[in-house]
Amino acid sequence: MKRKIITIKQELCNGCRLCVNACHEGALQLVNGKAMLISESYCDGLGDCLPECPTGAITLEDRETVEYDEEAVKIHLNSSPKETESSLSSISLSTQGKPLPKAVQSAKVVSPENSQSQLAQWPCQLKLVSIDAPYFDNADILLAADCTAFAYPNIHQQFMLGKVTLIACPKLDNIDYSEKLSEIIKRHTIASITILKMEVPCCGGLVNAAKKALTNSNKSIPYTVATISTNGLIL
């Protein structure tokens, strides 16, 4: 069958392992210091690994290959050996919990002007908004990962102000956002797109979906990507 699947250019791979951490199906492993697709049946073709690759070694293409086998992936993940102590440091932050520094308490009173919500429309979940909503006309769009609102305290004033806010989680929603985003972009004149994501690998799916939507829409729209650390800082 013909479907989307990744291809890795070995000459560009630097062995950083970021793609391995980003692959939730365990389809990628380091072999002799290079990332390898160990089984094409394990690759779901969503491309979460693409935005994590710093050298551009990974591409997503349509070609003849075997069908994605979800059951085989489950067996593979359950039978994979446990991570050794030396490899734990490279596990994705999205799957390994870590404590965060306690926030510094402040006695300063926040003025009503600074605490006002900047949410311009409802609903704000990407999977719930209507693709024909009039507020998309000539809009600046903020496409934000769910967790960014909790990690970054000034999200309303610094990112949401003057924008249509769409929130989503590529890891939990199990939806190809690119299709809906493509339709929104095709049906409206979009001024700009800001993608706000967390530093964890799974958020790369949001960037990939936006880029795919822009390509599918055949429109040239300026976009920027901002990344928030789990400590609440802009990286």
C-alpha positions as CSV (number, residue, x, y, z in Angstrom):
1,M,0.0,0.0,0.0
2,K,1.0,3.6,-0.5
3,R,1.1,5.8,2.6
4,K,3.2,8.4,4.4
5,I,6.3,7.2,6.1
6,I,9.6,8.7,7.3
7,T,12.9,8.4,5.5
8,I,16.2,9.1,7.3
9,K,19.3,10.4,5.4
10,Q,22.1,8.7,7.3
11,E,24.7,11.2,6.1
12,L,22.9,14.0,7.9
13,C,22.1,12.2,11.1
14,N,24.3,13.3,14.0
15,G,23.1,10.6,16.5
16,C,21.5,13.1,18.9
17,R,18.6,10.7,19.7
18,L,15.9,13.4,19.8
19,C,13.9,11.7,17.1
20,V,14.1,8.4,19.1
21,N,12.7,10.1,22.1
22,A,9.9,11.8,20.1
23,C,8.7,8.5,18.5
24,H,5.9,7.1,20.6
25,E,5.8,3.9,18.7
26,G,9.4,2.9,19.3
27,A,10.0,2.7,15.6
28,L,13.3,4.5,15.8
29,Q,16.6,3.3,17.4
30,L,20.2,4.3,17.3
31,V,22.3,1.8,15.4
32,N,26.0,2.4,15.3
33,G,25.4,6.0,16.3
34,K,22.7,6.7,13.6
35,A,18.9,6.8,13.8
36,M,17.3,3.9,12.1
37,L,13.7,2.9,11.3
38,I,13.7,-0.6,12.7
39,S,10.4,-1.6,11.2
40,E,8.2,0.3,8.7
41,S,5.1,-1.3,10.2
42,Y,5.9,0.6,13.4
43,C,5.8,4.0,11.8
44,D,2.4,5.7,11.8
45,G,3.4,8.4,9.4
46,L,2.4,11.3,11.7
47,G,5.9,12.7,11.7
48,D,6.3,13.7,15.3
49,C,10.0,13.1,14.9
50,L,10.4,15.6,12.1
51,P,10.5,18.9,14.1
52,E,12.9,17.4,16.6
53,C,15.7,16.6,14.1
54,P,18.2,19.5,14.2
55,T,19.9,18.5,11.0
56,G,16.9,17.9,8.7
57,A,17.9,14.2,8.2
58,I,14.3,13.1,8.5
59,T,11.6,13.6,5.8
60,L,8.1,12.4,5.4
61,E,7.1,11.0,2.0
62,D,4.4,9.0,0.2
63,R,5.7,5.6,-1.0
64,E,4.8,2.0,-1.2
65,T,5.3,0.2,2.1
66,V,3.7,-2.1,4.6
67,E,0.6,-1.1,6.5
68,Y,1.0,0.5,10.0
69,D,0.4,-2.3,12.5
70,E,-0.9,-0.9,15.8
71,E,-1.0,-4.3,17.5
72,A,2.6,-5.0,16.5
73,V,3.6,-1.7,18.0
74,K,1.9,-2.5,21.3
75,I,3.7,-5.9,21.5
76,H,7.0,-4.2,20.6
77,L,6.6,-1.6,23.3
78,N,5.6,-4.1,25.9
79,S,8.5,-6.4,25.1
80,S,11.2,-3.7,24.8
81,P,13.8,-3.9,27.5
82,K,13.6,-1.4,30.4
83,E,15.7,1.7,30.1
84,T,19.1,1.4,31.8
85,E,20.1,4.0,34.4
86,S,22.6,5.5,31.9
87,S,19.9,6.0,29.3
88,L,17.2,7.5,31.6
89,S,18.6,11.0,31.0
90,S,17.5,10.9,27.4
91,I,13.9,10.0,28.0
92,S,11.4,12.5,26.7
93,L,10.2,15.1,29.3
94,S,6.7,14.4,28.0
95,T,6.8,10.9,29.6
96,Q,9.1,11.3,32.5
97,G,7.9,13.5,35.4
98,K,10.1,15.9,37.1
99,P,9.6,18.4,40.0
100,L,9.7,22.1,39.2
101,P,11.1,24.9,41.3
102,K,8.4,26.5,43.6
103,A,7.1,29.7,42.3
104,V,8.2,32.8,44.2
105,Q,5.3,34.2,46.2
106,S,4.6,37.9,45.6
107,A,2.6,40.3,47.7
108,K,2.1,42.6,44.7
109,V,-1.5,43.1,43.7
110,V,-2.2,42.5,40.1
111,S,-4.3,45.3,38.6
112,P,-7.6,44.4,36.8
113,E,-6.2,45.7,33.5
114,N,-3.3,43.2,33.6
115,S,-5.4,40.3,34.7
116,Q,-8.1,40.7,32.0
117,S,-8.7,37.7,29.7
118,Q,-7.6,38.2,26.1
119,L,-9.5,35.2,24.8
120,A,-11.3,36.6,21.7
121,Q,-13.7,33.8,20.9
122,W,-15.4,30.6,22.1
123,P,-14.8,27.7,21.7
124,C,-11.0,27.8,21.7
125,Q,-10.3,24.1,21.3
126,L,-9.1,23.5,17.7
127,K,-11.2,20.4,17.3
128,L,-14.4,22.3,18.3
129,V,-14.1,25.6,16.3
130,S,-16.1,26.0,13.1
131,I,-14.0,26.3,10.0
132,D,-16.5,28.9,8.7
133,A,-16.4,31.1,11.8
134,P,-16.3,34.8,10.8
135,Y,-13.7,35.7,13.4
136,F,-11.1,34.0,11.2
137,D,-11.4,36.7,8.5
138,N,-8.1,38.7,8.5
139,A,-7.2,37.1,11.8
140,D,-3.8,36.7,13.5
141,I,-4.0,33.1,14.8
142,L,-2.3,31.8,17.9
143,L,-2.0,28.0,17.8
144,A,-1.1,27.0,21.3
145,A,-0.4,23.7,23.0
146,D,-2.7,23.1,25.9
147,C,0.1,23.1,28.5
148,T,1.5,26.5,27.5
149,A,-1.3,28.3,29.3
150,F,-0.3,26.7,32.6
151,A,3.4,27.0,32.1
152,Y,3.6,30.6,30.9
153,P,1.9,33.1,33.3
154,N,1.8,36.0,30.8
155,I,0.3,34.1,27.9
156,H,-2.7,36.4,27.7
157,Q,-0.9,39.7,27.3
158,Q,2.2,38.5,25.4
159,F,0.7,35.9,23.0
160,M,-3.2,36.0,23.0
161,L,-3.7,39.7,22.8
162,G,-5.3,40.6,19.5
163,K,-5.3,37.0,18.2
164,V,-7.7,34.2,17.6
165,T,-6.5,31.5,20.0
166,L,-6.7,27.8,19.1
167,I,-5.5,25.3,21.6
168,A,-4.7,21.6,21.1
169,C,-2.7,18.7,22.3
170,P,-1.1,16.5,19.5
171,K,-0.4,13.7,22.0
172,L,-3.8,13.3,23.6
173,D,-6.3,14.4,21.0
174,N,-5.3,11.8,18.3
175,I,-6.4,14.0,15.5
176,D,-4.6,15.1,12.3
177,Y,-4.9,18.9,12.9
178,S,-3.4,19.7,9.5
179,E,-6.7,18.9,7.7
180,K,-8.8,21.3,9.7
181,L,-6.1,24.0,9.7
182,S,-5.9,23.7,5.9
183,E,-9.6,24.3,5.5
184,I,-9.5,27.3,7.8
185,I,-6.6,28.8,5.9
186,K,-8.2,28.1,2.5
187,R,-11.5,29.7,3.4
188,H,-10.2,32.8,5.1
189,T,-7.6,35.5,4.7
190,I,-5.2,34.7,7.6
191,A,-2.8,37.5,8.5
192,S,-0.3,35.4,10.5
193,I,0.1,32.3,12.6
194,T,2.0,32.1,15.9
195,I,2.7,28.5,17.1
196,L,3.3,28.3,20.9
197,K,4.5,25.0,22.1
198,M,6.2,23.4,25.1
199,E,9.8,22.1,24.9
200,V,8.7,18.5,25.1
201,P,9.0,16.4,21.9
202,C,5.2,15.6,21.5
203,C,4.5,19.3,20.9
204,G,6.5,19.0,17.7
205,G,3.4,17.5,16.2
206,L,1.7,20.9,16.4
207,V,4.4,22.6,14.4
208,N,4.4,19.8,11.8
209,A,0.6,20.1,11.4
210,A,0.7,23.8,10.9
211,K,3.5,23.5,8.3
212,K,1.6,20.8,6.5
213,A,-1.6,22.9,6.5
214,L,0.3,25.9,5.0
215,T,1.7,23.6,2.3
216,N,-1.7,22.1,1.5
217,S,-3.4,25.5,1.4
218,N,-1.0,26.9,-1.2
219,K,-0.9,30.2,0.6
220,S,2.1,32.2,1.8
221,I,1.4,33.2,5.4
222,P,4.0,34.4,7.9
223,Y,4.4,32.1,10.9
224,T,6.6,32.1,14.0
225,V,7.3,29.4,16.5
226,A,7.8,30.1,20.2
227,T,8.8,27.4,22.8
228,I,8.1,27.5,26.5
229,S,10.2,25.5,28.9
230,T,8.7,23.4,31.6
231,N,10.0,26.0,34.0
232,G,7.8,28.7,32.3
233,L,10.6,30.5,30.3
234,I,10.6,31.4,26.7
235,L,13.4,29.5,25.0
